[in-house]
Amino acid sequence: MHSNASMVWRNRLTKAVTYAFLIILALLVLFPTVWIVGQSFMPEEIILKRPIHILPPEPTLDNFDEILNTKLSKQELSVLRWMFNSVYVTGVSTFGVLLVTSMAGYAFARLRFPGKQLLFFGLGASFLVPGVMLLIPSFMLMRALGWIDTHHALIWPPLAGFFGVFFMRQFFLAIPSELAEAAVIDGASAFGIYWRVFLPLSRPAVATLGIFTFLFIWNDFTWPLVVLNSDEMRTLPVGLVVFIGEYWSYQGIVMAGAVLTSAPVLLVYIIFQRQITRAVMATGFGGR
């Protein structure tokens, strides 16, 4: 009896210590985000006061108004134009990635064709090459196609990524083959099986891949900086660096720019977090 009571208290103590550690870890992770968001709503004189304020005593939208309404350069550009460019490029490219990678993943998972394994491992090997090594060849290809300083240079290259193909292939392999066999008996073609059977069942994986793709393309800085020259073609991360370069001494404006850049990604993640968890478990990325 005494042994059972001791074990119960030991389990409770272990859980308490674990939860306390997780809470402390969560606070450490959330603190920079709370600090950035708080200072984005503070006037500059409050930010410079000591002691430091984490949350704004009197929230204001002046920093966001300064960013969104300030006109830039001779073309009367604004940050809203860069935000539109980011939304357009990210939306179109993400849709293209989901379409191409889901079809390729289905082909590698369910179709039989000569050289399938060799082609798959060849694509996998290309994934191991550091992206910085492909920067110059990719730029030369974009220049040969006449896509420098156009959004084509941002939309099309992500469609050739291997991660999405591998991710969708893993998910399709987990779908019972009996469903495909039943569709074949009903007279469905290979594309019909993909479109009517596998794609509807892969919504969690598609949502997860969409989040990853959206996050990568939205936050990409190096590649847009290399291929885009004119102000009107810039995306939000690149444009805000130029804008903040003029306001680097204004911490509130800098923080407001960081919030504008990260808010869409955070919002999309909050909306689709349940689908992400399901897809990670189904594809085997959950540590099983």
C-alpha positions in Angstrom: 0.0 0.0 0.0 2.8 2.4 1.0 4.6 1.5 -2.3 1.6 2.3 -4.4 1.1 5.7 -2.7 4.8 6.4 -3.2 4.6 5.6 -6.9 1.5 7.8 -7.3 3.3 10.7 -5.7 6.4 10.1 -7.8 4.3 10.1 -11.0 2.6 13.3 -9.9 5.9 15.0 -9.1 7.3 13.9 -12.5 4.3 15.4 -14.3 4.5 18.6 -12.3 8.2 19.0 -13.2 7.6 18.2 -16.8 4.7 20.7 -17.1 6.8 23.4 -15.3 9.7 22.8 -17.7 7.3 23.0 -20.7 5.7 26.2 -19.4 9.1 27.8 -18.9 10.2 26.7 -22.4 7.0 28.0 -23.9 7.5 31.4 -22.2 11.0 31.6 -23.5 9.8 30.9 -27.0 6.9 33.3 -26.9 8.7 36.2 -25.2 10.5 37.5 -28.4 7.2 37.4 -30.3 5.3 39.2 -27.5 8.0 41.8 -27.2 8.0 42.5 -31.0 4.2 42.8 -31.2 4.1 45.0 -28.1 6.7 47.4 -29.4 5.0 47.6 -32.8 2.1 49.3 -31.0 4.2 51.7 -28.9 5.1 55.3 -29.7 8.8 55.8 -30.0 9.1 57.9 -26.8 7.6 55.0 -24.8 10.0 52.5 -26.3 13.0 54.6 -25.3 11.8 55.0 -21.7 13.3 52.9 -18.9 12.3 50.6 -17.4 11.5 48.7 -20.6 7.8 48.1 -21.4 6.9 44.7 -22.8 3.2 45.6 -23.4 2.1 49.0 -24.6 0.5 51.1 -21.8 -1.3 53.1 -24.5 -1.5 51.1 -27.8 -1.3 53.1 -31.0 -1.3 52.3 -34.7 1.0 55.1 -35.7 3.9 52.8 -36.6 1.7 50.7 -39.0 0.2 53.9 -40.4 3.7 55.2 -41.1 4.6 52.0 -43.0 1.4 51.6 -45.0 0.8 55.2 -46.0 4.4 56.4 -46.7 5.1 56.8 -50.4 8.4 55.6 -51.7 10.6 56.7 -54.6 9.5 58.5 -57.8 6.9 55.9 -58.7 4.9 56.8 -55.6 5.2 53.2 -54.4 4.0 52.0 -51.0 4.3 48.9 -48.9 0.9 47.9 -50.0 2.3 47.2 -53.5 5.0 45.0 -52.0 2.3 43.2 -49.9 0.2 42.6 -53.1 3.3 41.2 -54.9 4.0 38.8 -52.0 0.4 37.6 -51.9 0.3 37.1 -55.7 3.6 35.3 -56.0 3.1 33.2 -52.9 -0.5 32.2 -53.8 0.2 31.3 -57.4 3.4 29.5 -56.6 1.9 27.5 -53.7 -1.0 26.4 -55.9 1.4 25.3 -58.6 3.6 23.4 -56.1 0.6 21.6 -54.7 -0.6 20.5 -58.1 2.7 19.4 -59.5 4.0 17.7 -56.4 0.7 15.8 -55.7 0.7 14.5 -59.3 4.4 13.5 -59.1 4.0 12.0 -55.6 1.1 9.9 -56.9 3.1 8.7 -59.9 6.1 7.6 -57.7 3.8 6.0 -55.2 1.3 4.1 -57.4 2.3 4.0 -61.0 4.8 1.7 -62.7 7.1 3.0 -65.3 10.7 2.3 -66.4 13.4 3.9 -64.3 11.0 5.0 -61.5 13.4 4.2 -58.6 16.4 5.6 -60.4 14.6 8.8 -61.1 13.3 9.1 -57.6 16.7 8.6 -56.0 18.2 11.0 -58.5 15.8 13.7 -57.5 16.5 12.9 -53.9 20.2 13.3 -54.4 19.6 16.8 -55.9 17.8 17.7 -52.7 21.0 17.2 -50.8 22.8 19.9 -52.8 22.9 23.2 -50.7 20.7 25.9 -52.2 23.4 28.5 -52.3 25.3 26.3 -54.8 22.4 26.5 -57.2 22.0 30.3 -56.9 24.3 31.2 -59.9 23.1 28.4 -62.2 19.5 29.3 -61.4 20.1 33.0 -62.1 21.7 32.2 -65.4 18.7 30.1 -66.3 16.3 32.9 -65.4 18.4 35.3 -67.5 18.3 33.0 -70.5 14.5 32.7 -70.2 14.2 36.5 -69.9 12.6 36.3 -66.5 15.0 38.6 -64.6 13.0 41.3 -62.8 9.7 39.5 -63.4 7.6 37.5 -61.0 8.1 34.4 -63.3 11.5 34.0 -61.7 9.8 33.6 -58.3 6.8 31.5 -59.3 8.3 28.7 -61.4 11.5 27.6 -59.6 9.7 26.3 -56.5 7.7 23.9 -58.7 10.9 21.8 -59.2 11.4 21.2 -55.5 11.8 17.6 -54.3 10.5 17.9 -50.7 6.9 18.2 -51.8 7.2 15.2 -54.1 8.6 13.1 -51.3 6.1 14.3 -48.7 3.1 13.5 -51.0 4.6 10.1 -52.0 4.8 9.1 -48.3 1.2 10.0 -47.8 0.0 8.2 -50.9 1.9 5.0 -49.9 -0.2 5.0 -46.6 -3.5 4.9 -48.5 -4.8 1.3 -48.9 -4.3 -0.1 -52.4 -7.7 -1.7 -52.2 -9.2 1.8 -52.9 -7.3 2.1 -56.2 -8.2 -1.5 -57.2 -11.9 -0.8 -56.6 -11.6 2.4 -58.7 -10.0 0.4 -61.5 -12.9 -2.1 -61.4 -15.3 0.8 -61.8 -13.4 1.9 -64.9 -11.4 4.8 -63.6 -8.3 5.9 -65.4 -4.9 6.5 -63.6 -5.7 10.2 -63.6 -9.2 9.5 -62.4 -7.9 7.5 -59.5 -5.6 10.3 -58.5 -8.2 13.1 -58.9 -11.3 11.3 -57.4 -9.7 8.9 -54.8 -6.3 9.9 -53.7 -6.4 13.7 -53.9 -9.6 14.0 -51.7 -8.1 11.7 -49.1 -4.9 13.7 -49.0 -6.4 17.0 -47.8 -4.4 17.0 -44.6 -1.1 16.4 -46.4 -2.0 19.0 -49.0 -2.8 21.5 -46.3 0.4 20.8 -44.5 2.5 21.1 -47.7 0.7 24.3 -48.5 1.7 25.7 -45.2 5.3 24.7 -45.6 5.4 26.1 -49.2 3.6 29.3 -48.2 6.0 29.9 -45.3 9.1 29.3 -47.4 8.1 31.5 -50.4 6.6 34.3 -48.3 9.7 34.6 -46.1 12.2 34.1 -49.0 14.6 37.0 -49.1 17.8 36.0 -51.0 16.3 34.8 -54.3 13.9 37.8 -54.8 16.8 40.1 -53.9 18.9 38.5 -56.6 16.4 38.4 -59.5 14.3 41.5 -58.8 15.8 44.9 -59.7 13.0 47.4 -59.8 11.1 48.7 -56.7 7.7 48.0 -58.1 8.4 44.2 -58.5 9.8 43.7 -55.0 8.1 41.4 -52.5 7.4 42.4 -48.9 10.5 41.0 -47.2 12.9 42.7 -49.6 10.9 45.9 -49.8 10.7 46.3 -46.1 14.4 46.0 -45.7 14.8 48.9 -48.1 12.1 50.8 -46.3 13.4 50.1 -42.8 16.9 51.1 -44.0 15.5 54.7 -44.0 13.9 54.3 -40.6 16.5 52.0 -38.9 16.7 54.3 -35.9 12.9 54.1 -35.3 12.4 50.8 -33.4 8.6 50.9 -33.4 8.5 51.1 -37.2 11.0 48.3 -37.5 8.9 46.1 -35.2 5.7 47.0 -37.1 7.4 45.9 -40.3 8.4 42.5 -38.7 4.7 42.0 -37.6 3.4 42.8 -41.1 5.8 40.2 -42.6 5.1 37.4 -40.1 1.3 37.9 -39.4 0.0 36.2 -42.6 2.1 33.1 -41.9 1.0 32.9 -38.3 -2.7 33.3 -39.3 -2.5 30.5 -41.9 -0.8 28.2 -39.4 -3.5 28.9 -36.7 -6.3 28.1 -39.2 -4.7 24.8 -40.5 -2.8 23.6 -37.4 -5.2 20.5 -37.0 -4.5 19.4 -40.6 -0.8 19.8 -40.1 -0.8 17.5 -37.0 -2.9 14.8 -38.9 -0.7 14.9 -41.9 2.6 14.7 -39.9 1.3 11.6 -38.1 0.0 10.0 -41.3 3.2 10.5 -43.3 5.5 9.2 -40.6 7.3 12.5 -39.8 6.0 12.3 -36.2 8.9 10.3 -34.9 7.3 6.8 -35.2 
